[in-house]
């Protein structure tokens, strides 16, 4: 969304930081705490961790990601 709006994109995988930046320009209309999903892109990817995600956690993360994608697509089509 930030790229589409031609706004600076923070160099981070912290979804709290990214969400705050998006909300400076548009209200992210996804009713989920995206910060809960930062660990999917950070801890398991970059750190030696014994963290294990349960199937329900993965399913919830996918559902939230799909909601964000639908929201972004709806905004891009409106603004294009």
Buried (B, 14 or more C-beta within 10 A) or exposed (E): BBEEBEBEEEEEBBBEBBBEBBEEEBEBEBEBEBBBBBBBBBEEEEEEEEEEEEEEBEEBBEEBBEBBEEBBEEBEEEEE
